[in-house]
Amino acid sequence: MSTASLFSFPSFHLRSLLPLSSSSSSSRFAPLRLSAIRSPAARTQLSVGAISAVTMTDSNDAGMDAVQRRLMFEDECILVDENDRVVGHDTKYNCHLMEKIEAENLLHRAFSVFLFNSKYELLLQQRSKTKVTFPLVWTNTCCSHPLYRESELIEESVLGVRNAAQRKLLDELGIVAEDVPVNEFTPLGRMLYKAPSDGKWGEHELDYLLFIVRDVKLEPNPDEVAEIKYVSREELKELVKKADAGDEAVKLSPWFRLVVDNFLMKWWDHVEKGTLIEAADMKTIHKL
């Protein structure tokens, strides 16, 4: 376990940069674009190489669902060090390849939402069978990543992560923003963990744990969610027992299980008492 200052972001590093001429007074670097290359032959060679790389990736992942493929290549996760300082960004695809995680120690920022209704039951979801990592496992309400964009990099009061949580609750469960105002999320803690999904994919995340108590209307997105259900404490304990007994229908995500085993039941007390803020510890990064 280690502690770190929560909001200390260094300057951001871009992945693809091209030096400008020394006569430029505004910046030393600019994004690499084909139009910046004067030679038609060089542009053609670079284009062919890029197409070949994409074709190779497509060939290797031919079975990937089209929606998940788009998210894997379009979404840019926030890379951080073990003290949660931003060090760059990379595609969701690269951030979840175990080969790159192990070779480059890629660590990205994530969040896990725990939404309770007014009966203090916890909303669970079963991940869609088309998910690239951990398909058909049961997990907490919503698990995803803040993206490398201005609105989700805001440091003050964990606002960037809260904005991302609100966005994904709509994407995955159809919960409109008005039902989950960003100021209603209570960040309770952060944990750092690594977990393989299969031989190719896995997670290496610094995960923000967000709790919220709201009654909401649900319209799950089948591309993201296979099933949902609210559970009481006792019902969750029964699910854990079934998972431990090897019940194939009740596999739990590794991050959810870490929260269940280390934090959830004592935090559930605060949910029921309305004292969640008393349980918050955003200075500690729990390495689990």
C-alpha positions as CSV (number, residue, x, y, z in Angstrom):
1,M,0.0,0.0,0.0
2,S,1.3,3.4,-0.8
3,T,0.0,7.0,-0.6
4,A,0.1,9.7,-3.2
5,S,-1.1,13.2,-3.8
6,L,-4.4,12.7,-5.6
7,F,-4.1,15.4,-8.3
8,S,-0.6,16.0,-9.5
9,F,-0.6,15.9,-13.3
10,P,2.6,16.5,-15.3
11,S,2.5,17.7,-18.9
12,F,1.0,15.2,-21.3
13,H,3.0,13.1,-23.8
14,L,1.7,12.6,-27.3
15,R,2.4,9.3,-29.0
16,S,3.1,10.4,-32.6
17,L,5.2,13.6,-32.9
18,L,7.2,15.2,-35.8
19,P,9.9,17.8,-35.1
20,L,9.2,21.2,-36.7
21,S,11.9,23.3,-38.3
22,S,14.0,25.4,-36.0
23,S,12.3,28.5,-37.4
24,S,9.0,27.7,-35.7
25,S,8.5,29.9,-32.7
26,S,5.2,28.5,-31.4
27,S,6.1,24.9,-30.7
28,R,8.9,22.4,-31.2
29,F,6.5,19.5,-32.1
30,A,3.5,18.9,-34.2
31,P,1.4,15.8,-35.0
32,L,2.6,13.7,-37.8
33,R,0.4,14.0,-40.9
34,L,0.8,12.6,-44.5
35,S,0.4,16.2,-45.8
36,A,3.6,17.2,-44.0
37,I,5.6,14.8,-46.2
38,R,6.5,16.5,-49.5
39,S,7.6,13.4,-51.4
40,P,4.7,11.5,-53.1
41,A,6.7,8.3,-52.9
42,A,7.3,8.7,-49.2
43,R,3.6,9.4,-48.6
44,T,2.7,6.3,-50.6
45,Q,5.1,4.1,-48.7
46,L,3.9,5.4,-45.3
47,S,0.2,4.9,-46.4
48,V,0.9,1.3,-47.5
49,G,2.7,0.6,-44.2
50,A,-0.2,2.0,-42.2
51,I,-2.8,0.0,-44.2
52,S,-0.7,-3.2,-43.8
53,A,-0.5,-2.7,-40.0
54,V,-4.3,-2.2,-39.8
55,T,-4.8,-5.3,-42.0
56,M,-2.6,-7.4,-39.8
57,T,-4.4,-6.3,-36.7
58,D,-7.8,-6.9,-38.4
59,S,-6.6,-10.4,-39.4
60,N,-5.5,-11.2,-35.9
61,D,-8.8,-10.1,-34.4
62,A,-11.2,-11.2,-37.1
63,G,-13.7,-12.5,-34.5
64,M,-14.0,-9.2,-32.6
65,D,-17.4,-7.7,-32.5
66,A,-17.7,-4.5,-34.7
67,V,-18.9,-2.3,-31.9
68,Q,-16.1,-3.5,-29.6
69,R,-13.5,-3.1,-32.4
70,R,-14.5,0.5,-32.8
71,L,-14.2,1.2,-29.1
72,M,-10.9,-0.6,-28.9
73,F,-9.3,1.6,-31.6
74,E,-11.1,4.9,-31.2
75,D,-11.0,5.2,-27.4
76,E,-7.8,6.6,-25.8
77,C,-7.2,5.6,-22.2
78,I,-5.3,7.7,-19.8
79,L,-1.9,6.2,-18.9
80,V,-0.7,6.8,-15.4
81,D,2.2,5.8,-13.1
82,E,1.7,4.0,-9.8
83,N,1.1,7.3,-8.1
84,D,-1.7,8.1,-10.5
85,R,0.2,10.8,-12.3
86,V,-0.7,11.1,-16.0
87,V,2.2,10.0,-18.2
88,G,0.4,9.8,-21.6
89,H,-2.3,8.0,-23.5
90,D,-2.9,5.0,-25.7
91,T,-5.7,3.1,-27.4
92,K,-8.0,0.9,-25.4
93,Y,-6.7,-2.0,-27.6
94,N,-3.0,-1.5,-26.6
95,C,-3.9,-0.9,-22.9
96,H,-5.6,-4.3,-22.7
97,L,-3.0,-6.5,-24.5
98,M,-1.2,-8.5,-21.8
99,E,1.9,-8.6,-24.0
100,K,2.1,-4.8,-24.0
101,I,1.1,-4.6,-20.3
102,E,3.9,-6.9,-19.3
103,A,6.5,-5.5,-21.7
104,E,5.8,-1.8,-21.2
105,N,4.1,-1.9,-17.7
106,L,1.2,0.0,-19.2
107,L,-1.1,1.2,-16.5
108,H,-4.3,3.0,-17.2
109,R,-6.9,4.9,-15.2
110,A,-10.3,3.3,-14.7
111,F,-13.5,3.6,-12.6
112,S,-16.0,1.3,-11.0
113,V,-19.5,2.5,-10.2
114,F,-21.6,1.0,-7.4
115,L,-25.2,2.2,-7.7
116,F,-27.7,1.5,-5.0
117,N,-31.4,2.0,-5.1
118,S,-33.5,3.5,-2.2
119,K,-33.8,0.0,-0.8
120,Y,-30.0,-0.1,-0.5
121,E,-29.8,-2.9,-3.1
122,L,-26.8,-2.9,-5.3
123,L,-27.2,-3.0,-9.1
124,L,-25.1,-5.6,-10.8
125,Q,-24.6,-6.3,-14.5
126,Q,-23.4,-9.3,-16.5
127,R,-21.1,-8.2,-19.2
128,S,-22.1,-8.9,-22.8
129,K,-20.7,-12.0,-24.5
130,T,-19.2,-9.7,-27.2
131,K,-16.9,-7.9,-24.6
132,V,-13.3,-8.4,-25.5
133,T,-12.2,-8.7,-21.8
134,F,-14.1,-10.8,-19.3
135,P,-17.2,-11.6,-21.4
136,L,-20.3,-12.8,-19.5
137,V,-18.9,-12.2,-16.0
138,W,-21.0,-10.6,-13.3
139,T,-19.7,-7.3,-11.9
140,N,-20.7,-4.0,-10.3
141,T,-23.0,-1.5,-11.9
142,C,-20.6,-0.1,-14.4
143,C,-16.9,-0.5,-15.1
144,S,-15.0,1.5,-17.7
145,H,-12.3,4.2,-18.3
146,P,-12.1,8.0,-18.3
147,L,-10.8,8.9,-21.7
148,Y,-8.0,11.2,-22.8
149,R,-10.2,14.2,-23.3
150,E,-10.5,17.6,-21.6
151,S,-13.7,16.9,-19.7
152,E,-12.4,13.6,-18.3
153,L,-9.0,14.9,-17.3
154,I,-10.3,17.5,-14.8
155,E,-8.5,17.0,-11.5
156,E,-10.6,19.0,-9.1
157,S,-12.9,16.9,-7.0
158,V,-12.3,13.9,-9.3
159,L,-14.6,15.6,-11.8
160,G,-13.1,14.1,-14.8
161,V,-13.7,10.5,-13.5
162,R,-17.2,11.5,-12.5
163,N,-17.9,12.9,-15.9
164,A,-16.7,9.6,-17.5
165,A,-18.9,7.6,-15.1
166,Q,-22.0,9.6,-16.1
167,R,-21.2,9.1,-19.8
168,K,-20.8,5.3,-19.4
169,L,-23.9,4.8,-17.3
170,L,-25.8,6.2,-20.3
171,D,-23.8,4.2,-22.8
172,E,-24.2,0.9,-21.0
173,L,-27.4,1.1,-19.0
174,G,-29.4,3.9,-20.6
175,I,-29.3,5.9,-17.4
176,V,-29.8,9.6,-18.3
177,A,-27.5,12.2,-16.8
178,E,-30.3,13.8,-14.9
179,D,-30.7,10.6,-12.9
180,V,-27.1,10.5,-11.9
181,P,-25.8,14.1,-11.4
182,V,-22.0,14.1,-11.2
183,N,-22.0,15.8,-7.8
184,E,-24.0,12.7,-6.4
185,F,-21.0,10.3,-7.0
186,T,-19.0,9.8,-3.9
187,P,-15.4,8.7,-4.6
188,L,-14.4,6.3,-1.8
189,G,-11.0,5.1,-2.8
190,R,-8.5,3.9,-5.4
191,M,-7.0,0.5,-6.0
192,L,-4.3,-0.7,-8.4
193,Y,-4.5,-4.3,-9.7
194,K,-3.5,-6.5,-12.6
195,A,-5.7,-9.4,-13.9
196,P,-5.4,-11.5,-17.1
197,S,-8.7,-12.2,-18.9
198,D,-7.3,-15.0,-21.2
199,G,-4.0,-15.6,-23.0
200,K,-4.2,-12.4,-24.9
201,W,-6.2,-9.8,-23.0
202,G,-6.2,-8.4,-19.5
203,E,-6.4,-5.4,-17.2
204,H,-3.8,-3.3,-15.4
205,E,-5.8,-0.5,-13.9
206,L,-5.7,2.2,-11.3
207,D,-9.4,2.0,-10.4
208,Y,-11.5,4.8,-8.9
209,L,-14.4,3.4,-6.8
210,L,-17.5,5.6,-7.0
211,F,-20.7,5.1,-5.0
212,I,-24.1,6.6,-5.6
213,V,-27.6,6.0,-4.2
214,R,-30.3,6.8,-6.7
215,D,-33.5,5.3,-8.1
216,V,-33.0,5.2,-11.9
217,K,-34.7,4.1,-15.1
218,L,-32.7,1.4,-16.9
219,E,-32.5,0.6,-20.6
220,P,-29.5,-1.7,-20.9
221,N,-27.4,-1.6,-24.1
222,P,-27.2,-5.3,-25.4
223,D,-23.8,-4.5,-27.0
224,E,-22.5,-3.9,-23.5
225,V,-24.7,-5.7,-21.0
226,A,-26.2,-9.2,-21.1
227,E,-28.3,-9.0,-17.9
228,I,-28.9,-6.8,-14.8
229,K,-30.2,-7.4,-11.3
230,Y,-30.4,-5.7,-8.0
231,V,-29.1,-7.7,-5.0
232,S,-29.2,-7.3,-1.2
233,R,-26.2,-8.1,0.9
234,E,-27.4,-11.6,1.5
235,E,-28.0,-12.2,-2.2
236,L,-24.6,-11.0,-3.0
237,K,-23.0,-13.3,-0.5
238,E,-24.9,-16.2,-2.1
239,L,-23.6,-15.2,-5.5
240,V,-20.0,-15.2,-4.1
241,K,-20.6,-18.7,-2.6
242,K,-21.7,-20.0,-6.0
243,A,-18.7,-18.4,-7.8
244,D,-16.4,-20.0,-5.2
245,A,-18.1,-23.3,-5.8
246,G,-17.2,-23.1,-9.5
247,D,-20.7,-22.3,-10.8
248,E,-20.1,-21.4,-14.5
249,A,-23.1,-19.2,-14.6
250,V,-21.8,-17.0,-11.8
251,K,-18.3,-15.8,-12.7
252,L,-17.3,-12.5,-11.0
253,S,-14.9,-9.9,-12.5
254,P,-11.6,-9.8,-10.7
255,W,-11.9,-6.1,-9.8
256,F,-15.4,-6.6,-8.4
257,R,-14.2,-9.5,-6.3
258,L,-11.4,-7.4,-4.9
259,V,-13.8,-4.7,-3.8
260,V,-16.2,-7.3,-2.3
261,D,-13.4,-9.0,-0.4
262,N,-11.7,-5.8,0.9
263,F,-14.2,-2.9,1.1
264,L,-17.8,-3.5,0.1
265,M,-19.5,-4.8,3.2
266,K,-18.2,-2.1,5.5
267,W,-19.0,0.6,2.9
268,W,-22.5,-0.9,2.5
269,D,-23.0,0.1,6.2
270,H,-22.3,3.7,5.3
271,V,-24.6,3.5,2.3
272,E,-27.5,2.5,4.7
273,K,-26.5,5.2,7.3
274,G,-26.1,7.9,4.7
275,T,-22.5,8.5,5.9
276,L,-20.5,7.5,2.7
277,I,-18.3,10.6,2.9
278,E,-17.0,9.3,6.3
279,A,-15.6,6.2,4.5
280,A,-13.8,8.1,1.8
281,D,-10.0,7.8,1.6
282,M,-8.7,9.3,-1.7
283,K,-5.1,9.7,-0.5
284,T,-4.3,6.0,-0.4
285,I,-3.8,3.8,-3.4
286,H,-4.5,0.2,-2.4
287,K,-2.3,-2.2,-4.3
288,L,-4.2,-5.5,-4.4
